[in-house]
Amino acid sequence: MEKMMEKTEAAYHLRLSEFRRFSELVFNRTGVRFDMKRYDEVRLFIADRMRIFRMTMYDQYLQYIEDDERAREVELAVERLQKMKVPAHA
């Protein structure tokens, strides 16, 4: 169990390219942009969603939201991230 947790936690390092991919996807679908000031909040949000969906890599989650035609997951991301302390730029 402990080894599994270590492996999962290691996968939760959000690379800059993944942050940009997420940010651009959100912007293209909603017009809301998350800049680098929001990196930690975005990383924590995605890590939480990955745990819920039992995903082990950011790429899996990013692919999931790219394939979500109704953009429900993107809307949820914007809603939750806007409630966090640093506001998004609209």
C-alpha positions in Angstrom: 0.0 0.0 0.0 2.8 2.4 0.9 4.7 1.7 -2.4 1.5 2.3 -4.3 1.0 5.7 -2.6 4.6 6.7 -3.4 4.2 5.8 -7.0 0.9 7.7 -7.2 2.3 10.8 -5.5 5.3 10.8 -7.8 3.0 11.0 -10.8 1.4 14.1 -9.4 4.3 16.4 -10.4 2.6 18.7 -12.9 5.0 19.7 -15.7 4.9 23.2 -17.2 3.7 21.8 -20.5 0.8 20.0 -18.8 -0.1 23.2 -16.9 -0.2 25.1 -20.2 -2.2 22.3 -21.9 -4.8 22.5 -19.1 -4.8 26.3 -19.1 -5.3 26.5 -22.9 -8.0 23.9 -22.9 -9.9 25.8 -20.2 -9.4 29.1 -22.0 -10.5 27.8 -25.3 -13.7 26.3 -23.8 -14.6 29.0 -21.3 -12.6 32.2 -22.0 -11.1 32.0 -18.5 -7.3 31.9 -18.3 -5.3 30.5 -15.4 -1.7 31.9 -15.4 1.3 30.7 -13.5 0.1 32.3 -10.3 -2.5 29.6 -10.3 0.0 26.7 -10.8 -0.4 25.3 -7.2 -4.2 25.5 -7.2 -4.4 23.9 -10.6 -2.0 21.1 -9.6 -4.0 20.4 -6.4 -7.3 20.4 -8.3 -6.1 18.0 -10.9 -4.4 15.7 -8.4 -7.7 15.6 -6.5 -9.7 14.7 -9.6 -7.1 12.1 -10.6 -7.6 10.4 -7.2 -11.3 10.4 -7.7 -11.0 8.8 -11.2 -8.2 6.5 -10.1 -5.8 8.0 -12.6 -2.0 7.9 -12.2 -0.8 10.4 -14.8 -1.7 13.9 -15.6 -1.9 13.0 -19.2 -4.8 10.7 -18.5 -6.8 13.5 -16.9 -5.9 16.0 -19.6 -7.0 13.5 -22.2 -10.2 12.9 -20.3 -11.2 16.6 -20.3 -10.2 16.9 -23.9 -12.6 14.1 -24.8 -15.4 15.6 -22.6 -17.6 17.1 -25.4 -20.0 18.7 -23.0 -17.1 20.3 -21.1 -18.6 19.4 -17.7 -15.2 18.7 -16.2 -13.8 22.0 -17.5 -16.8 23.9 -16.0 -16.2 22.2 -12.7 -12.5 23.1 -12.8 -13.3 26.8 -13.4 -16.0 26.8 -10.7 -13.7 25.3 -8.1 -10.6 27.1 -9.1 -12.3 30.5 -9.0 -13.3 29.8 -5.4 -9.7 29.4 -4.4 -7.7 32.4 -3.1 -6.1 33.8 -6.3 -8.7 34.9 -8.9 -8.5 33.8 -12.5 -8.2 36.3 -15.3 -11.3 36.5 -17.5 
